[in-house]
């Protein structure tokens, strides 16, 4: 029969709460990247629709190039969301491992360290995907007015 010491349970909860702050950051990043992905999809649909109705070869070439960049941006955004989801899962497991390790006799602190560090690596990788996507997005910007130099 398992018996729980109130001090151990309290300490376990305190240990498990710290990674929750990372989960808050992860959820914010997922929201930001999901918003960017929605804009990418909307823009791709618009460019595709305009390209279907156009016979101007110059416009079609620009549209094809833009769609290729939008596809890459979409893949980076999807990769970022996948990495953030993996991060959230690993941090959730870390919370469980910390709590179980603190409230029972199991010595699984190495699992907690490994899970937390893996989650942080996923988070940092997602940030790199986000950076790459935004760099590609801003590369499209050409602050010249048409017909003016």
MDAnalysis code that builds the backbone (N, CA, C; Angstrom):
import MDAnalysis as mda
import numpy as np

u = mda.Universe.empty(447, n_residues=149, atom_resindex=np.repeat(np.arange(149), 3), trajectory=True)
u.add_TopologyAttr("name", ["N", "CA", "C"] * 149)
u.add_TopologyAttr("resid", np.arange(1, 150))
u.add_TopologyAttr("resname", ["UNK", "UNK", "UNK", "UNK", "UNK", "UNK", "UNK", "UNK", "UNK", "UNK", "UNK", "UNK", "UNK", "UNK", "UNK", "UNK", "UNK", "UNK", "UNK", "UNK", "UNK", "UNK", "UNK", "UNK", "UNK", "UNK", "UNK", "UNK", "UNK", "UNK", "UNK", "UNK", "UNK", "UNK", "UNK", "UNK", "UNK", "UNK", "UNK", "UNK", "UNK", "UNK", "UNK", "UNK", "UNK", "UNK", "UNK", "UNK", "UNK", "UNK", "UNK", "UNK", "UNK", "UNK", "UNK", "UNK", "UNK", "UNK", "UNK", "UNK", "UNK", "UNK", "UNK", "UNK", "UNK", "UNK", "UNK", "UNK", "UNK", "UNK", "UNK", "UNK", "UNK", "UNK", "UNK", "UNK", "UNK", "UNK", "UNK", "UNK", "UNK", "UNK", "UNK", "UNK", "UNK", "UNK", "UNK", "UNK", "UNK", "UNK", "UNK", "UNK", "UNK", "UNK", "UNK", "UNK", "UNK", "UNK", "UNK", "UNK", "UNK", "UNK", "UNK", "UNK", "UNK", "UNK", "UNK", "UNK", "UNK", "UNK", "UNK", "UNK", "UNK", "UNK", "UNK", "UNK", "UNK", "UNK", "UNK", "UNK", "UNK", "UNK", "UNK", "UNK", "UNK", "UNK", "UNK", "UNK", "UNK", "UNK", "UNK", "UNK", "UNK", "UNK", "UNK", "UNK", "UNK", "UNK", "UNK", "UNK", "UNK", "UNK", "UNK", "UNK", "UNK", "UNK", "UNK", "UNK", "UNK"])
u.atoms.positions = np.array([
    [0.831, -1.172, 0.000],
    [0.000, 0.000, 0.000],
    [0.883, 1.244, 0.000],
    [0.560, 2.179, -0.851],
    [1.319, 3.417, -0.924],
    [0.813, 4.402, 0.120],
    [1.755, 5.004, 0.802],
    [1.400, 6.073, 1.731],
    [2.092, 7.329, 1.263],
    [1.401, 8.441, 1.355],
    [1.944, 9.701, 0.902],
    [2.235, 10.602, 2.090],
    [3.438, 11.135, 2.086],
    [3.828, 12.118, 3.086],
    [3.441, 13.486, 2.526],
    [2.754, 14.287, 3.308],
    [2.274, 15.593, 2.839],
    [3.430, 16.483, 2.398],
    [4.565, 16.429, 3.102],
    [5.717, 17.248, 2.714],
    [6.277, 16.812, 1.360],
    [6.314, 15.500, 1.120],
    [6.809, 15.001, -0.158],
    [5.877, 15.397, -1.298],
    [4.589, 15.307, -1.059],
    [3.622, 15.699, -2.086],
    [3.752, 17.185, -2.394],
    [3.878, 18.007, -1.359],
    [4.029, 19.452, -1.549],
    [5.291, 19.762, -2.337],
    [6.388, 19.112, -1.975],
    [7.647, 19.328, -2.689],
    [7.531, 18.846, -4.138],
    [6.852, 17.725, -4.350],
    [6.647, 17.211, -5.703],
    [5.869, 18.188, -6.565],
    [4.850, 18.794, -5.979],
    [4.061, 19.787, -6.714],
    [4.923, 21.004, -7.045],
    [5.744, 21.440, -6.092],
    [6.612, 22.591, -6.335],
    [7.598, 22.305, -7.471],
    [8.167, 21.102, -7.496],
    [9.085, 20.738, -8.576],
    [8.372, 20.686, -9.921],
    [7.154, 20.180, -9.905],
    [6.424, 19.993, -11.154],
    [5.887, 21.302, -11.718],
    [5.746, 22.324, -10.898],
    [5.184, 23.592, -11.364],
    [6.175, 24.371, -12.232],
    [7.448, 24.281, -11.956],
    [8.446, 25.058, -12.705],
    [8.373, 24.812, -14.217],
    [8.293, 23.564, -14.698],
    [8.200, 23.360, -16.154],
    [6.897, 23.867, -16.765],
    [5.886, 24.110, -15.945],
    [4.616, 24.602, -16.470],
    [4.799, 25.967, -17.131],
    [5.739, 26.760, -16.646],
    [5.990, 28.061, -17.260],
    [6.495, 27.906, -18.693],
    [7.269, 26.866, -18.941],
    [7.701, 26.601, -20.314],
    [6.500, 26.222, -21.176],
    [5.553, 25.493, -20.612],
    [4.346, 25.146, -21.362],
    [3.568, 26.396, -21.773],
    [3.584, 27.411, -20.929],
    [2.928, 28.666, -21.265],
    [3.598, 29.310, -22.481],
    [4.912, 29.310, -22.501],
    [5.645, 29.852, -23.647],
    [5.354, 29.030, -24.906],
    [5.298, 27.722, -24.754],
    [5.028, 26.840, -25.894],
    [3.646, 27.136, -26.470],
    [2.655, 27.284, -25.609],
    [1.304, 27.552, -26.116],
    [1.246, 28.901, -26.837],
    [1.948, 29.894, -26.343],
    [2.006, 31.184, -27.025],
    [2.665, 31.081, -28.386],
    [3.737, 30.327, -28.457],
    [4.434, 30.140, -29.738],
    [3.565, 29.370, -30.731],
    [2.847, 28.349, -30.262],
    [1.958, 27.604, -31.156],
    [0.912, 28.548, -31.738],
    [0.360, 29.408, -30.902],
    [-0.625, 30.373, -31.380],
    [-0.045, 31.315, -32.422],
    [1.161, 31.798, -32.183],
    [1.805, 32.717, -33.122],
    [2.092, 32.033, -34.454],
    [2.638, 30.835, -34.399],
    [2.982, 30.133, -35.637],
    [1.717, 29.687, -36.374],
    [0.695, 29.268, -35.636],
    [-0.563, 28.869, -36.285],
    [-1.183, 30.064, -37.009],
    [-1.079, 31.237, -36.409],
    [-1.571, 32.446, -37.077],
    [-0.809, 32.728, -38.358],
    [0.500, 32.562, -38.307],
    [1.310, 32.784, -39.513],
    [0.970, 31.736, -40.576],
    [0.756, 30.500, -40.151],
    [0.409, 29.441, -41.101],
    [-0.924, 29.743, -41.783],
    [-1.874, 30.249, -41.031],
    [-3.165, 30.619, -41.627],
    [-2.981, 31.702, -42.683],
    [-2.128, 32.679, -42.399],
    [-1.866, 33.749, -43.378],
    [-1.168, 33.198, -44.617],
    [-0.254, 32.259, -44.419],
    [0.444, 31.630, -45.552],
    [-0.566, 30.912, -46.447],
    [-1.457, 30.153, -45.836],
    [-2.461, 29.412, -46.599],
    [-3.382, 30.369, -47.346],
    [-3.823, 31.424, -46.675],
    [-4.691, 32.406, -47.334],
    [-3.997, 33.056, -48.529],
    [-2.743, 33.412, -48.347],
    [-1.994, 34.047, -49.437],
    [-1.808, 33.070, -50.601],
    [-1.495, 31.818, -50.296],
    [-1.306, 30.822, -51.360],
    [-2.594, 30.624, -52.149],
    [-3.719, 30.581, -51.465],
    [-5.004, 30.443, -52.170],
    [-5.261, 31.634, -53.084],
    [-4.954, 32.830, -52.599],
    [-5.150, 34.034, -53.398],
    [-4.261, 34.014, -54.643],
    [-2.987, 33.689, -54.465],
    [-2.057, 33.657, -55.604],
    [-2.485, 32.574, -56.600],
    [-2.899, 31.408, -56.101],
    [-3.363, 30.338, -56.995],
    [-4.585, 30.778, -57.797],
    [-5.536, 31.413, -57.121],
    [-6.742, 31.871, -57.820],
    [-6.409, 32.895, -58.895],
    [-5.541, 33.844, -58.572],
    [-5.154, 34.856, -59.565],
    [-4.387, 34.236, -60.722],
    [-3.556, 33.241, -60.417],
    [-2.765, 32.595, -61.467],
    [-3.667, 31.804, -62.423],
    [-4.723, 31.200, -61.902],
    [-5.651, 30.455, -62.761],
    [-6.324, 31.368, -63.789],
    [-6.566, 32.606, -63.373],
    [-7.293, 33.551, -64.235],
    [-6.365, 34.382, -65.118],
    [-5.066, 34.181, -65.010],
    [-4.123, 35.026, -65.741],
    [-3.520, 34.291, -66.934],
    [-3.239, 35.058, -67.961],
    [-2.499, 34.527, -69.116],
    [-1.159, 35.235, -69.268],
    [-0.892, 36.199, -68.385],
    [0.353, 36.968, -68.417],
    [1.496, 36.086, -67.913],
    [2.427, 35.742, -68.803],
    [3.506, 34.809, -68.462],
    [4.414, 35.374, -67.370],
    [4.653, 36.680, -67.396],
    [5.494, 37.291, -66.357],
    [4.836, 37.143, -64.985],
    [3.532, 37.407, -64.923],
    [2.813, 37.239, -63.650],
    [2.832, 35.778, -63.213],
    [2.633, 34.860, -64.144],
    [2.629, 33.435, -63.804],
    [3.984, 32.992, -63.250],
    [5.065, 33.525, -63.810],
    [6.401, 33.192, -63.305],
    [6.578, 33.700, -61.875],
    [6.144, 34.945, -61.620],
    [6.225, 35.494, -60.259],
    [5.344, 34.701, -59.300],
    [4.157, 34.323, -59.761],
    [3.231, 33.560, -58.918],
    [3.825, 32.198, -58.564],
    [4.450, 31.551, -59.565],
    [5.068, 30.247, -59.322],
    [6.192, 30.366, -58.289],
    [7.004, 31.421, -58.413],
    [8.090, 31.640, -57.451],
    [7.527, 31.911, -56.051],
    [6.491, 32.744, -55.973],
    [5.908, 33.047, -54.673],
    [5.273, 31.811, -54.047],
    [4.603, 30.998, -54.852],
    [4.003, 29.777, -54.316],
    [5.058, 28.810, -53.789],
    [6.208, 28.759, -54.448],
    [7.294, 27.898, -53.961],
    [7.791, 28.387, -52.598],
    [7.915, 29.711, -52.455],
    [8.346, 30.250, -51.164],
    [7.273, 30.068, -50.100],
    [6.021, 30.209, -50.473],
    [4.937, 29.972, -49.515],
    [4.901, 28.510, -49.073],
    [5.188, 27.605, -49.999],
    [5.248, 26.177, -49.649],
    [6.354, 25.931, -48.630],
    [7.520, 26.533, -48.856],
    [8.632, 26.379, -47.911],
    [8.272, 26.977, -46.553],
    [7.678, 28.165, -46.570],
    [7.265, 28.799, -45.309],
    [6.244, 27.932, -44.577],
    [5.314, 27.339, -45.316],
    [4.318, 26.454, -44.709],
    [4.964, 25.235, -44.073],
    [5.946, 24.688, -44.754],
    [6.655, 23.519, -44.186],
    [7.415, 23.897, -42.921],
    [8.041, 25.070, -42.931],
    [8.744, 25.527, -41.727],
    [7.763, 25.764, -40.575],
    [6.620, 26.351, -40.881],
    [5.608, 26.584, -39.847],
    [5.082, 25.251, -39.308],
    [4.803, 24.312, -40.192],
    [4.355, 22.988, -39.741],
    [5.414, 22.297, -38.901],
    [6.672, 22.413, -39.328],
    [7.765, 21.832, -38.542],
    [7.864, 22.463, -37.164],
    [7.706, 23.794, -37.113],
    [7.733, 24.483, -35.827],
    [6.616, 24.026, -34.911],
    [5.415, 23.880, -35.460],
    [4.282, 23.412, -34.655],
    [4.519, 21.983, -34.178],
    [5.056, 21.140, -35.043],
    [5.355, 19.754, -34.640],
    [6.393, 19.728, -33.518],
    [7.434, 20.532, -33.650],
    [8.462, 20.580, -32.606],
    [7.904, 21.126, -31.292],
    [7.045, 22.128, -31.367],
    [6.443, 22.681, -30.156],
    [5.505, 21.677, -29.500],
    [4.785, 20.913, -30.307],
    [3.915, 19.874, -29.757],
    [4.743, 18.801, -29.068],
    [5.837, 18.409, -29.697],
    [6.758, 17.437, -29.086],
    [7.327, 17.997, -27.787],
    [7.689, 19.270, -27.796],
    [8.200, 19.935, -26.602],
    [7.169, 19.879, -25.481],
    [5.928, 20.230, -25.789],
    [4.870, 20.220, -24.771],
    [4.672, 18.816, -24.215],
    [4.712, 17.813, -25.083],
    [4.568, 16.429, -24.638],
    [5.707, 16.038, -23.700],
    [6.936, 16.374, -24.082],
    [8.095, 16.030, -23.242],
    [8.063, 16.770, -21.909],
    [7.652, 18.021, -21.916],
    [7.563, 18.770, -20.661],
    [6.456, 18.185, -19.785],
    [5.341, 17.796, -20.401],
    [4.279, 17.129, -19.647],
    [4.764, 15.840, -19.003],
    [5.513, 15.045, -19.760],
    [6.098, 13.827, -19.188],
    [7.066, 14.152, -18.058],
    [7.829, 15.224, -18.229],
    [8.767, 15.636, -17.180],
    [8.016, 15.968, -15.900],
    [6.905, 16.660, -16.028],
    [6.102, 17.013, -14.853],
    [5.617, 15.744, -14.147],
    [5.132, 14.790, -14.939],
    [4.665, 13.528, -14.353],
    [5.809, 12.802, -13.662],
    [6.959, 12.714, -14.330],
    [8.117, 12.009, -13.763],
    [8.590, 12.689, -12.483],
    [8.655, 14.001, -12.478],
    [9.069, 14.716, -11.266],
    [8.115, 14.446, -10.113],
    [6.833, 14.495, -10.398],
    [5.839, 14.288, -9.343],
    [5.885, 12.850, -8.831],
    [5.918, 11.888, -9.757],
    [5.957, 10.475, -9.350],
    [7.259, 10.173, -8.603],
    [8.364, 10.701, -9.105],
    [9.649, 10.459, -8.447],
    [9.710, 11.049, -7.049],
    [9.070, 12.168, -6.852],
    [9.102, 12.823, -5.547],
    [8.145, 12.179, -4.547],
    [7.045, 11.658, -5.037],
    [6.028, 11.127, -4.121],
    [6.106, 9.619, -3.933],
    [6.971, 8.962, -4.677],
    [7.165, 7.516, -4.513],
    [8.648, 7.249, -4.324],
    [8.981, 6.014, -4.196],
    [10.376, 5.649, -3.998],
    [11.156, 5.464, -5.280],
    [10.530, 5.697, -6.422],
    [11.213, 5.487, -7.698],
    [12.304, 6.535, -7.906],
    [13.471, 6.087, -8.319],
    [14.585, 6.980, -8.624],
    [14.627, 7.203, -10.138],
    [13.868, 8.176, -10.585],
    [13.763, 8.417, -12.027],
    [14.124, 9.853, -12.386],
    [14.994, 10.456, -11.584],
    [15.355, 11.853, -11.836],
    [16.101, 12.015, -13.161],
    [16.837, 10.991, -13.592],
    [17.529, 11.087, -14.886],
    [16.528, 11.211, -16.029],
    [15.406, 10.539, -15.895],
    [14.358, 10.636, -16.911],
    [13.798, 12.054, -16.966],
    [13.664, 12.660, -15.795],
    [13.151, 14.029, -15.740],
    [14.122, 14.991, -16.417],
    [15.393, 14.830, -16.133],
    [16.409, 15.691, -16.751],
    [16.420, 15.491, -18.265],
    [16.413, 14.238, -18.692],
    [16.413, 13.942, -20.126],
    [15.179, 14.479, -20.821],
    [14.018, 14.306, -20.203],
    [12.776, 14.806, -20.794],
    [12.764, 16.316, -20.892],
    [13.224, 16.976, -19.827],
    [13.230, 18.440, -19.826],
    [14.207, 18.983, -20.869],
    [15.408, 18.436, -20.901],
    [16.396, 18.910, -21.875],
    [15.951, 18.632, -23.307],
    [15.332, 17.495, -23.538],
    [14.805, 17.191, -24.874],
    [13.715, 18.183, -25.261],
    [12.869, 18.525, -24.305],
    [11.831, 19.512, -24.557],
    [12.410, 20.871, -24.903],
    [13.455, 21.272, -24.189],
    [14.100, 22.559, -24.465],
    [14.750, 22.540, -25.852],
    [15.358, 21.426, -26.222],
    [15.952, 21.313, -27.567],
    [14.864, 21.450, -28.632],
    [13.713, 20.812, -28.415],
    [12.593, 20.953, -29.358],
    [12.132, 22.406, -29.437],
    [12.061, 23.077, -28.288],
    [11.632, 24.473, -28.261],
    [12.609, 25.347, -29.039],
    [13.895, 25.152, -28.815],
    [14.902, 25.942, -29.531],
    [14.872, 25.656, -31.030],
    [14.662, 24.408, -31.402],
    [14.563, 24.059, -32.826],
    [13.341, 24.724, -33.460],
    [12.245, 24.767, -32.718],
    [11.038, 25.440, -33.217],
    [11.293, 26.932, -33.408],
    [12.054, 27.528, -32.498],
    [12.403, 28.942, -32.651],
    [13.227, 29.171, -33.917],
    [14.116, 28.237, -34.233],
    [14.893, 28.356, -35.469],
    [13.993, 28.249, -36.697],
    [13.004, 27.340, -36.657],
    [12.031, 27.250, -37.758],
    [11.277, 28.568, -37.904],
    [10.876, 29.138, -36.773],
    [10.149, 30.411, -36.780],
    [11.020, 31.519, -37.375],
    [12.280, 31.573, -36.972],
    [13.200, 32.572, -37.504],
    [13.376, 32.413, -39.008],
    [13.593, 31.190, -39.460],
    [13.775, 30.948, -40.894],
    [12.527, 31.351, -41.674],
    [11.347, 31.017, -41.144],
    [10.097, 31.368, -41.830],
    [9.933, 32.873, -41.934],
    [10.231, 33.587, -40.867],
    [10.083, 35.046, -40.915],
    [11.125, 35.685, -41.821],
    [12.320, 35.135, -41.874],
    [13.333, 35.665, -42.795],
    [12.905, 35.496, -44.242],
    [12.335, 34.343, -44.557],
    [11.843, 34.115, -45.918],
    [10.692, 35.061, -46.230],
    [9.804, 35.262, -45.252],
    [8.655, 36.149, -45.456],
    [9.104, 37.576, -45.731],
    [10.080, 38.051, -45.001],
    [10.523, 39.432, -45.198],
    [11.399, 39.579, -46.433],
    [11.968, 38.515, -46.905],
    [12.756, 38.564, -48.141],
    [11.858, 38.897, -49.328],
    [10.584, 38.520, -49.237],
    [9.639, 38.824, -50.310],
    [9.337, 40.307, -50.413],
    [9.525, 41.026, -49.310],
    [9.172, 42.439, -49.297],
    [10.126, 43.220, -50.196],
    [9.532, 44.068, -51.013],
    [10.298, 44.921, -51.903],
    [9.713, 46.318, -51.734],
    [10.327, 47.120, -50.936],
    [9.747, 48.392, -50.530],
    [9.779, 49.456, -51.625],
    [9.937, 49.045, -52.873],
    [9.885, 49.981, -53.993],
    [8.444, 50.130, -54.458],
    [8.081, 51.334, -54.784],
    [6.765, 51.585, -55.369],
    [6.862, 51.229, -56.842],
    [5.871, 50.564, -57.391],
    [5.914, 50.221, -58.828],
    [6.029, 51.492, -59.672],
    [6.936, 51.471, -60.631],
    [7.101, 52.608, -61.540],
    [7.905, 53.748, -60.962],
    [8.420, 53.629, -59.724],
    [9.191, 54.712, -59.098],
    [10.539, 54.166, -58.669],
    [11.542, 54.908, -58.865],
    [12.904, 54.500, -58.457],
    [13.520, 55.550, -57.599],
])
